[in-house]
Amino acid sequence: MSAAAEVLDARLGARHSVLVVDDEELNRHLYGALLSSAGYEVEVAVDGEDAIRRLSTSRPDVVLLDFRMPLIDGPGVLTWMRSSLSHKDTPVVLLTASGEAEHVSAAFDAGADDYLLKPVNSRILLARVSSTIRARETSRRMVDAERREKHDEEVRTRLITDLEDARQVQLSQIPTFPLHSADLWYSGCVVSSGHVGGDLLDVVDVGDTTIALLVDVAGHGTGAALVASSIRTELRFLLASFPLEEAIVRLGRRILADGSRHVCVALVAMRDGAFAIVNAGLPPVWVGNAIEPRLLIASSGPPPGLFETESYEVTHGVLRPGETIAVVSDGLTEPFGYADEIDRNIPPLLVERSGGIVPGPSALAKAIERVFAAHGVEERPDDATVLMIGRRS
C-alpha cells in the first residue's frame, strides 16, 4: 500500500465505524486492534445473534463478518441485513477459511460486497475495508444497480476461473491413466465434489517395484487440495527411502508435528505379479474378480496424522491373472451409510473389458456416476476416487 493510500485510509478511519463479528475471541481482538489503530471506531459481536442485536440499534459503515459461526452463520446475518431497510446497503466484508466456489457464491448471493481468506494479512484487511467503504459510497452516488450487478458477476467469474485453474493444476499431478507394465495395468479417476478436492492418485517406480497410492485428505476444497499436493511430494521421498510401513509411520509423525490435516492413505506395491498393500484409514481394499473379492484388506491403523502409531500391517500376496486390486476413497462408501462395506460398490466400477481393453478415467468416472445413481444420490458430499491395478488373463 502506498503512503498516499495509507493517509487516505487513515482519513476514512477517522470518520467511519466498523462492526467486527467473529466467534473467536483472538480474531475479534486482532481485527479490533488493527482497525482501531487505523482510526476506525470499532464495535465487536461474539456471534451472529449478537451481531443482529447490535445492528438493530446501530448503523456501522462497514461490517467485517465471519462466514462460519454457531447458531447464525455469516450468510444468515447477511440475509437478515439485506432484508432490513436500515442495512440493505451496509457494506459487508466476509471472512472465510474456504475458497470453494459454492462458498464464495453463497457469500455474494447473500449480499456480501467483498471477501477475505483467513488467515488475513493486516494490510490487505485495511485496504479492503477502506476500498469497500469507498466503493459503496461511489455506488450510492451513481445509483446504478445495473453496473453493480455486472461488477459482481465479473468478480464471480474471476473467482470461478481461478478455481478452475487450480483444478487443472491438481489434475496435472495425476498420472495419465491407464498405465501398462508387463502384464499389469494401472488406472484411476478422481471425481471431485467441488472445483478442487482433497483426493489424489499417484504411481511411482522405486527400483524394480511400482507403487500406486491413493491419498484422501480430511475435508475437501482448496485447503485439502494444497495438503494433498504436499503429501504426494513427501510420500514420493519417503517411499524412495523407506519400506511401506515405515514410510506411513514417518508420514504420520510429520503431520502430527505440523498440526495439519490427517490423511487416509493406501499404498499398493507391485513387483511382477506379487503385491504388498498397506491400508491406513481407507475402506477395505478389494482383491479379486468383478463378481466377488478373494481378499478384503481392511485398514490396519489410524489415518496418518490422526494420532501417533508405531506400526501398520503389510498384506502380501499374488494378484492372479484376470484379477483386479481396487482402492476407493470413503466418498464412494460413506454417502450410502456403510463406510467399511464396499462389496455393493466395487462391481459397478469393474467395467467390462471386452477385447482386453483397460478402463480409463472417463469409463471409471461414468461408473462412479452409476454407483451414485443406483443409490439415488444426486449430489456428492465428498470427493469420490478409485485406483485400480489389474493383471491380464
C-alpha positions as CSV (number, residue, x, y, z in Angstrom):
1,M,0.0,0.0,0.0
2,S,1.4,3.4,-0.9
3,A,1.9,6.2,1.6
4,A,-0.9,8.2,-0.1
5,A,-3.2,5.3,0.2
6,E,-2.4,4.8,3.9
7,V,-3.1,8.5,4.6
8,L,-6.4,8.2,2.7
9,D,-7.2,5.0,4.8
10,A,-6.5,7.0,8.0
11,R,-8.8,9.7,6.9
12,L,-11.5,7.2,6.2
13,G,-11.0,5.5,9.5
14,A,-11.3,8.8,11.4
15,R,-14.9,9.1,10.3
16,H,-16.1,5.6,9.8
17,S,-17.2,2.8,12.2
18,V,-16.7,-1.0,11.8
19,L,-18.6,-3.9,13.4
20,V,-16.4,-6.9,13.8
21,V,-18.3,-10.2,14.0
22,D,-16.4,-13.3,14.9
23,D,-16.9,-16.2,17.4
24,E,-13.2,-16.4,18.0
25,E,-12.0,-14.0,20.8
26,L,-8.5,-13.9,19.4
27,N,-9.7,-12.8,16.0
28,R,-12.0,-10.1,17.5
29,H,-9.1,-8.7,19.4
30,L,-6.7,-8.8,16.5
31,Y,-9.1,-7.2,14.0
32,G,-10.4,-4.7,16.5
33,A,-6.9,-3.6,17.5
34,L,-5.8,-3.3,13.8
35,L,-8.8,-1.2,12.8
36,S,-8.7,1.0,15.9
37,S,-5.0,1.8,15.2
38,A,-6.1,2.9,11.7
39,G,-8.6,5.3,13.2
40,Y,-11.8,3.4,12.9
41,E,-14.4,3.3,15.6
42,V,-14.8,-0.4,16.4
43,E,-17.6,-2.4,17.9
44,V,-17.5,-6.2,18.3
45,A,-20.1,-9.0,18.2
46,V,-19.4,-12.5,19.5
47,D,-21.7,-14.4,17.1
48,G,-24.5,-14.0,14.5
49,E,-27.2,-13.4,17.1
50,D,-25.2,-10.8,18.9
51,A,-24.5,-9.1,15.6
52,I,-28.2,-8.8,14.7
53,R,-28.9,-7.4,18.2
54,R,-26.3,-4.8,17.7
55,L,-27.3,-4.0,14.2
56,S,-30.9,-3.4,15.4
57,T,-29.7,-0.3,17.3
58,S,-26.6,0.8,15.4
59,R,-25.5,1.6,11.8
60,P,-21.8,0.9,11.2
61,D,-20.2,2.0,8.0
62,V,-18.9,-1.5,7.3
63,V,-19.3,-5.0,8.8
64,L,-16.4,-7.4,9.0
65,L,-18.3,-10.7,9.2
66,D,-17.1,-14.3,9.8
67,F,-18.6,-17.0,7.5
68,R,-18.7,-19.9,9.9
69,M,-20.3,-19.3,13.3
70,P,-22.6,-21.2,15.5
71,L,-26.4,-20.5,15.6
72,I,-26.5,-18.0,12.8
73,D,-23.6,-18.0,10.3
74,G,-22.3,-15.2,8.2
75,P,-24.7,-15.7,5.2
76,G,-27.6,-15.8,7.7
77,V,-26.6,-12.4,9.2
78,L,-26.2,-11.1,5.6
79,T,-29.7,-12.3,4.6
80,W,-31.2,-10.5,7.6
81,M,-29.2,-7.3,6.8
82,R,-30.3,-7.2,3.2
83,S,-34.0,-7.6,4.2
84,S,-33.6,-4.7,6.6
85,L,-34.3,-1.2,5.4
86,S,-31.5,0.1,7.7
87,H,-28.9,-2.3,6.5
88,K,-29.8,-3.3,3.0
89,D,-26.9,-1.1,1.7
90,T,-24.4,-1.5,4.6
91,P,-21.0,-2.8,3.2
92,V,-20.0,-6.2,4.3
93,V,-16.6,-7.9,4.0
94,L,-16.9,-11.7,4.6
95,L,-14.1,-13.6,6.3
96,T,-13.9,-17.3,5.2
97,A,-11.3,-20.1,5.6
98,S,-12.6,-21.7,2.3
99,G,-12.1,-20.7,-1.3
100,E,-14.6,-23.2,-2.6
101,A,-16.7,-21.8,-5.4
102,E,-20.0,-22.6,-3.7
103,H,-19.0,-20.8,-0.5
104,V,-17.9,-17.7,-2.4
105,S,-21.1,-17.8,-4.5
106,A,-23.2,-18.2,-1.3
107,A,-21.5,-15.1,0.2
108,F,-22.2,-12.9,-2.9
109,D,-25.7,-14.3,-3.3
110,A,-26.4,-13.3,0.3
111,G,-25.2,-9.8,-0.3
112,A,-21.5,-9.6,0.6
113,D,-19.5,-6.8,-1.0
114,D,-16.1,-8.5,-0.7
115,Y,-14.4,-11.4,1.0
116,L,-11.1,-12.3,2.5
117,L,-9.5,-15.7,3.1
118,K,-8.2,-16.5,6.5
119,P,-5.5,-16.1,7.8
120,V,-5.9,-12.4,6.9
121,N,-3.0,-10.1,6.0
122,S,-3.3,-6.9,8.1
123,R,-2.5,-4.5,5.2
124,I,-4.9,-6.3,2.9
125,L,-7.7,-6.2,5.5
126,L,-7.3,-2.4,6.0
127,A,-7.1,-1.9,2.2
128,R,-10.3,-4.0,1.6
129,V,-12.3,-2.3,4.4
130,S,-11.4,1.2,3.1
131,S,-12.0,0.3,-0.6
132,T,-15.3,-1.4,0.3
133,I,-16.5,1.8,2.0
134,R,-15.3,4.0,-0.9
135,A,-16.9,1.6,-3.4
136,R,-20.3,1.7,-1.6
137,E,-20.2,5.5,-1.3
138,T,-19.5,5.7,-5.0
139,S,-22.2,3.2,-5.7
140,R,-24.7,5.3,-3.7
141,R,-23.8,8.4,-5.7
142,M,-24.1,6.7,-9.0
143,V,-27.3,4.8,-8.1
144,D,-26.5,2.4,-10.9
145,A,-27.8,-1.1,-9.9
146,E,-27.1,-2.5,-13.4
147,R,-23.4,-1.6,-13.1
148,R,-23.1,-3.1,-9.6
149,E,-24.7,-6.3,-10.9
150,K,-22.3,-6.5,-13.8
151,H,-19.3,-5.9,-11.4
152,D,-20.4,-8.6,-9.1
153,E,-20.8,-11.1,-11.9
154,E,-17.3,-10.2,-13.2
155,V,-16.0,-10.9,-9.7
156,R,-17.8,-14.3,-9.6
157,T,-16.4,-15.1,-13.0
158,R,-12.9,-14.3,-12.0
159,L,-13.2,-16.4,-8.8
160,I,-14.6,-19.4,-10.7
161,T,-11.8,-19.0,-13.3
162,D,-9.2,-19.0,-10.6
163,L,-10.7,-22.2,-9.0
164,E,-10.9,-23.9,-12.4
165,D,-7.2,-23.1,-12.9
166,A,-6.4,-24.6,-9.6
167,R,-8.4,-27.7,-10.6
168,Q,-6.3,-28.1,-13.8
169,V,-3.1,-27.8,-11.8
170,Q,-4.3,-30.5,-9.5
171,L,-5.3,-32.8,-12.3
172,S,-1.9,-32.3,-13.9
173,Q,-0.4,-34.1,-10.9
174,I,-2.4,-37.3,-11.5
175,P,-0.7,-39.8,-13.8
176,T,-2.1,-40.1,-17.4
177,F,-4.1,-43.4,-16.9
178,P,-4.2,-46.1,-18.0
179,L,-0.5,-47.2,-17.4
180,H,0.9,-50.5,-18.5
181,S,3.8,-52.6,-17.2
182,A,4.4,-56.1,-18.4
183,D,1.1,-58.0,-17.8
184,L,-0.1,-55.4,-15.2
185,W,-2.2,-52.2,-15.8
186,Y,-2.9,-49.2,-13.6
187,S,-5.9,-46.9,-13.9
188,G,-7.8,-44.4,-11.7
189,C,-10.1,-41.5,-11.5
190,V,-10.8,-38.6,-9.1
191,V,-14.3,-37.1,-9.2
192,S,-14.2,-34.0,-7.0
193,S,-17.2,-32.8,-5.2
194,G,-16.2,-29.2,-5.9
195,H,-13.8,-27.4,-8.2
196,V,-10.8,-28.8,-6.4
197,G,-10.6,-31.7,-4.0
198,G,-8.5,-33.4,-1.4
199,D,-8.1,-36.8,-3.1
200,L,-5.0,-37.6,-5.1
201,L,-3.6,-40.6,-7.1
202,D,0.0,-41.3,-7.9
203,V,2.2,-44.1,-9.4
204,V,5.9,-44.1,-8.7
205,D,8.7,-46.5,-9.6
206,V,11.1,-47.5,-6.9
207,G,13.8,-49.7,-8.3
208,D,12.1,-52.8,-9.7
209,T,8.9,-52.1,-7.8
210,T,5.9,-49.9,-8.8
211,I,4.0,-48.3,-6.0
212,A,0.5,-46.9,-6.6
213,L,-1.1,-44.8,-4.0
214,L,-4.4,-43.1,-3.1
215,V,-4.4,-40.1,-0.7
216,D,-7.6,-38.8,0.8
217,V,-7.1,-35.6,2.9
218,A,-9.6,-34.9,5.6
219,G,-12.2,-32.4,4.2
220,H,-12.3,-31.1,0.7
221,G,-11.8,-27.9,-1.2
222,T,-8.8,-25.6,-1.8
223,G,-7.2,-26.2,1.6
224,A,-7.4,-30.0,1.3
225,A,-6.0,-29.9,-2.3
226,L,-2.9,-28.0,-1.1
227,V,-2.4,-30.5,1.7
228,A,-2.8,-33.4,-0.8
229,S,-0.2,-32.0,-3.1
230,S,2.3,-31.7,-0.2
231,I,1.6,-35.2,1.0
232,R,2.2,-36.5,-2.6
233,T,5.6,-34.9,-2.6
234,E,6.6,-36.2,0.8
235,L,5.4,-39.7,0.1
236,R,7.5,-39.9,-3.1
237,F,10.5,-39.0,-0.9
238,L,9.6,-41.5,1.9
239,L,8.8,-44.4,-0.5
240,A,12.2,-43.9,-2.2
241,S,13.9,-44.1,1.2
242,F,11.9,-46.5,3.4
243,P,9.8,-49.6,3.3
244,L,6.0,-49.2,3.0
245,E,5.2,-49.5,6.7
246,E,8.0,-47.1,7.9
247,A,7.0,-44.6,5.2
248,I,3.4,-44.4,6.6
249,V,4.6,-44.2,10.2
250,R,7.0,-41.3,9.3
251,L,4.3,-39.5,7.4
252,G,2.0,-39.6,10.4
253,R,4.7,-38.3,12.7
254,R,5.4,-35.4,10.3
255,I,1.7,-34.5,10.0
256,L,1.3,-34.6,13.8
257,A,4.3,-32.3,14.2
258,D,3.0,-29.8,11.7
259,G,-0.5,-29.9,13.1
260,S,-2.0,-30.1,9.6
261,R,-5.0,-32.3,8.5
262,H,-4.8,-36.0,8.9
263,V,-5.0,-38.2,5.7
264,C,-6.2,-41.6,4.7
265,V,-3.7,-43.5,2.5
266,A,-3.4,-46.8,0.7
267,L,-0.1,-48.0,-0.8
268,V,0.0,-50.8,-3.3
269,A,3.5,-52.0,-4.2
270,M,3.7,-54.3,-7.2
271,R,6.7,-56.4,-8.3
272,D,5.8,-58.6,-11.2
273,G,2.5,-60.2,-10.0
274,A,3.3,-60.0,-6.3
275,F,1.8,-57.3,-4.2
276,A,2.3,-55.6,-0.8
277,I,-0.5,-53.5,0.5
278,V,-0.8,-51.0,3.4
279,N,-4.3,-49.6,4.2
280,A,-4.2,-46.7,6.6
281,G,-7.7,-45.4,7.1
282,L,-9.4,-46.1,3.8
283,P,-12.3,-48.5,3.1
284,P,-11.2,-52.2,2.6
285,V,-9.1,-52.8,-0.5
286,W,-10.7,-55.3,-2.9
287,V,-8.6,-58.1,-4.4
288,G,-10.5,-60.4,-6.8
289,N,-12.6,-60.6,-9.9
290,A,-15.6,-58.5,-10.9
291,I,-18.1,-60.8,-9.1
292,E,-16.6,-61.2,-5.6
293,P,-13.4,-60.4,-3.7
294,R,-10.9,-63.1,-2.9
295,L,-9.4,-60.8,-0.3
296,L,-10.6,-57.7,1.5
297,I,-7.8,-55.7,3.2
298,A,-9.1,-53.6,6.0
299,S,-7.4,-50.6,7.5
300,S,-4.7,-51.8,9.8
301,G,-4.2,-48.5,11.6
302,P,-5.5,-44.9,12.0
303,P,-5.2,-42.3,9.3
304,P,-1.7,-40.8,9.4
305,G,-1.7,-37.6,11.5
306,L,-4.9,-38.5,13.5
307,F,-2.8,-39.9,16.4
308,E,0.6,-41.5,16.7
309,T,1.1,-45.1,15.9
310,E,4.2,-47.2,15.6
311,S,3.1,-49.9,13.1
312,Y,0.8,-50.8,10.2
313,E,0.2,-54.3,8.8
314,V,1.5,-55.0,5.4
315,T,-0.5,-57.6,3.4
316,H,1.4,-59.7,0.9
317,G,0.1,-61.8,-1.9
318,V,0.0,-62.5,-5.6
319,L,-2.5,-61.0,-8.0
320,R,-3.8,-63.8,-10.1
321,P,-4.4,-63.4,-13.9
322,G,-7.7,-61.7,-14.6
323,E,-8.0,-60.2,-11.1
324,T,-8.1,-56.6,-10.0
325,I,-7.0,-54.6,-7.0
326,A,-9.5,-51.8,-6.3
327,V,-8.9,-49.0,-3.8
328,V,-11.6,-46.4,-3.2
329,S,-11.9,-43.3,-1.0
330,D,-14.7,-43.0,1.5
331,G,-16.5,-40.7,-0.8
332,L,-17.7,-43.9,-2.5
333,T,-18.9,-45.6,0.7
334,E,-19.9,-43.1,3.4
335,P,-22.7,-41.4,1.4
336,F,-24.5,-44.8,1.4
337,G,-24.1,-45.4,5.1
338,Y,-21.6,-48.3,5.1
339,A,-18.0,-46.9,5.1
340,D,-16.4,-50.3,5.7
341,E,-18.6,-52.3,3.3
342,I,-17.5,-51.9,-0.3
343,D,-19.0,-55.1,-1.8
344,R,-22.0,-53.3,-3.3
345,N,-19.9,-50.6,-4.9
346,I,-16.9,-52.3,-6.4
347,P,-18.6,-54.5,-9.1
348,P,-20.1,-51.4,-11.0
349,L,-16.6,-50.0,-11.1
350,L,-15.1,-53.1,-12.6
351,V,-16.4,-52.3,-16.0
352,E,-16.4,-54.9,-18.7
353,R,-13.1,-55.0,-20.7
354,S,-14.1,-56.6,-24.0
355,G,-11.1,-57.4,-26.0
356,G,-8.8,-56.8,-23.1
357,I,-9.4,-53.0,-23.1
358,V,-8.4,-51.4,-19.8
359,P,-10.8,-48.9,-18.2
360,G,-9.6,-45.3,-18.4
361,P,-10.5,-42.3,-16.2
362,S,-13.6,-41.5,-18.4
363,A,-15.0,-45.0,-18.1
364,L,-14.3,-45.1,-14.3
365,A,-16.0,-41.6,-13.9
366,K,-19.1,-42.9,-15.6
367,A,-19.0,-46.0,-13.4
368,I,-18.8,-43.8,-10.3
369,E,-21.8,-41.8,-11.5
370,R,-23.7,-45.1,-12.0
371,V,-23.0,-46.0,-8.4
372,F,-24.5,-42.8,-7.1
373,A,-27.4,-43.0,-9.5
374,A,-28.2,-46.6,-8.3
375,H,-28.4,-45.3,-4.7
376,G,-30.5,-42.3,-5.7
377,V,-27.7,-39.9,-4.5
378,E,-27.8,-36.7,-6.7
379,E,-25.0,-34.7,-5.1
380,R,-21.6,-35.9,-4.0
381,P,-20.8,-34.6,-0.4
382,D,-17.1,-35.6,-0.8
383,D,-14.6,-36.5,-3.5
384,A,-15.1,-39.9,-5.0
385,T,-11.9,-41.6,-6.1
386,V,-10.9,-45.1,-7.3
387,L,-7.5,-46.7,-8.0
388,M,-7.3,-50.0,-9.9
389,I,-4.5,-52.4,-10.7
390,G,-5.2,-55.4,-12.9
391,R,-3.4,-58.4,-14.2
392,R,-4.2,-59.6,-17.7
393,S,-5.5,-63.1,-18.1
